Structures are given as C-alpha cells and as structure tokens.
Amino acid sequence: MIKLILPNEEYLQSYKEAYDEYVENGISTYSFTDALSCDVLAKFDNYRNERNLKPDRVGADYYWLVDDDRLLFIGETCVRHRLNDALLYNGGHIGYGIRYSEWNRGYGTKLLALALEKAKEMRISPVLVTCNDDNLASARVIEKNGFILEDKVMISEDGKDVLRRRYWKTISQADPCFPRSRASTKQTEDKHQ
Ligand SMILES: CC(C)(COP(=O)(O)OP(=O)(O)OC[C@H]1O[C@@H](n2cnc3c(N)ncnc32)[C@H](O)[C@@H]1OP(=O)(O)O)[C@@H](O)C(=O)NCCC(=O)NCCS
C-alpha cells in the first residue's frame, strides 16, 4: 500500500538508495538529505520543532511517501511552516521529490495532493509552490493539483539566472474539524503582523 508516513528508520536504507539515484542521474531540482553526512531523522525533528535552524531557514514538516509492500521509499515532501523573503520567490510552502526510478507513475501528483492535506491541517492558505520554468513534469504535477500560475520570476541560483514559476492555491478553511496545530497558529500570527 502507498502511504504518507513520518520519516523513520524502517525506510532509511531505501532513502539512501533514492539519494544515490539522484546523485547518479544528476538530479538537483530537489535534494534528498545525505544520510551518510548527517543524522537525517534528527535533522527532520529539528525542522519540525524549529530547533537549531540556521537564521535563513524556517520550520518544516517532512513526510515520506512509501510503498509498504515493497518496503520502498518513493518520495519526500516538506511542508514549510511559513514563508520568508527567499521562499517567496524560490521554494514556496511545499517542496517534493520522487525517487528517479519511480518517475511518471503518478506518485508526484499524489504526493503533492497529500502535502496539500497537511498544509490544510496547518491552516496554510493560500499555498505557494514554485518550480523551474523548464521543469515541465513538476509544472504538470502542480497544475494537476489545481494551482494557478501567478508569474515567472528571474532568480539567481549558484550564480546563474533561472526562471521560476510561482503558483498559488487557496485552500478552503470551511471545514469545522480543522485541528489547530502549533505551526498553524504561528502562520496565522505571522499573517497579521
Ligand atoms: C517532478 C516530479 C516530482 C514528478 O514526479 P512524477 O512521479 O514523475 O509525477 P507524475 O507521474 O505524477 O506526473 C508527471 C507528469 O509530468 C509529465 N511529464 C513528465 N516528463 C515530462 C516532460 N519532460 N515534459 C512534459 N511533461 C512531462 C507526465 O506525462 C505526467 O503528466 P500526465 O499525468 O498528464 O501524463 C519528479 O520528476 C521529480 O521528483 N523530479 C526531481 C525533483 C523535482 O524536480 N521536484 C520538484 C521541484 S519544484
């Protein structure tokens, strides 16, 4: 069964293999964490709890899409607690990556949909996602999830000019069953500052 889980030891080996697939195939539009150079699970825990982060980083909740029949890590998403000036143009609220060997099977579309459910629980709306203008697969995933293209902005990345698409989606807050989370409270406070 395909499911979204909190990162855990059980899938760490498979995660490392997905990291290697990205390195071998030169994928840089999303980065899995190098589990050989740091404690991945501790890093995610710090992001979730907004602990020991560099000043330019915001808190984020990381999730893994896995296939528990194959004990396979399929993809990762991070849902950021809020935007900062940099994320407004490069990164947005949600990042995601599917392991190279599982592309074009619908997983990217599913992962973003599941990330949106998390954003909804966190009362983040509207939600911003960004992608490189030439990342057509990602643009397709974003558009299939109902996002609207606002603009394309030129940003500087590793000394190069890169055109980024910025997409927004408003999530209805009408559901009375919304849980109130730590992150969502912060998001609401930030908006009113
Ligand atoms: C972008 C990414 C998440 C897509 O994941 P995926 O599992 O392949 O996505 P899906 O299978 O759900 O959908 C891909 C869609 O893009 C389309 N697509 C794939 N390659 C394409 C290309 N080169 N040009 C145009 N469309 C393309 C597919 O046909 C599919 O659309 P369809 O369902 O209408 O046929 C995956 O390629 C990835 O992880 N890339 C590296 C990390 C990354 O770029 N993350 C996003 C950062 S913004």
The ligand as a Gaussian input file, in Angstrom:
#p B3LYP/6-31G(d) Opt

LIG

0 1
 C        8.701000      16.495000     -10.729000
 C        8.464000      15.104000     -10.177000
 C        8.120000      15.222000      -8.689000
 C        7.312000      14.448000     -10.905000
 O        7.037000      13.222000     -10.276000
 P        6.287000      12.048000     -11.069000
 O        6.024000      10.977000     -10.098000
 O        7.049000      11.693000     -12.270000
 O        4.936000      12.814000     -11.452000
 P        3.587000      12.218000     -12.073000
 O        3.866000      10.857000     -12.621000
 O        2.521000      12.333000     -11.048000
 O        3.237000      13.262000     -13.208000
 C        4.229000      13.692000     -14.116000
 C        3.518000      14.436000     -15.224000
 O        4.512000      15.157000     -15.957000
 C        4.506000      14.733000     -17.300000
 N        5.872000      14.784000     -17.756000
 C        6.915000      14.030000     -17.384000
 N        8.031000      14.419000     -18.027000
 C        7.672000      15.451000     -18.816000
 C        8.370000      16.277000     -19.739000
 N        9.661000      16.147000     -19.947000
 N        7.659000      17.239000     -20.377000
 C        6.351000      17.411000     -20.155000
 N        5.627000      16.653000     -19.291000
 C        6.301000      15.693000     -18.637000
 C        3.965000      13.306000     -17.253000
 O        3.453000      12.927000     -18.504000
 C        2.873000      13.478000     -16.205000
 O        1.744000      14.165000     -16.712000
 P        0.403000      13.349000     -17.123000
 O       -0.071000      12.664000     -15.876000
 O       -0.502000      14.406000     -17.618000
 O        0.819000      12.355000     -18.184000
 C        9.720000      14.206000     -10.368000
 O       10.108000      14.272000     -11.715000
 C       10.883000      14.602000      -9.510000
 O       10.961000      14.186000      -8.360000
 N       11.809000      15.408000     -10.051000
 C       13.019000      15.825000      -9.326000
 C       12.680000      16.712000      -8.158000
 C       11.841000      17.887000      -8.571000
 O       12.024000      18.459000      -9.635000
 N       10.918000      18.255000      -7.674000
 C       10.068000      19.387000      -7.884000
 C       10.772000      20.629000      -7.543000
 S        9.815000      22.045000      -7.992000

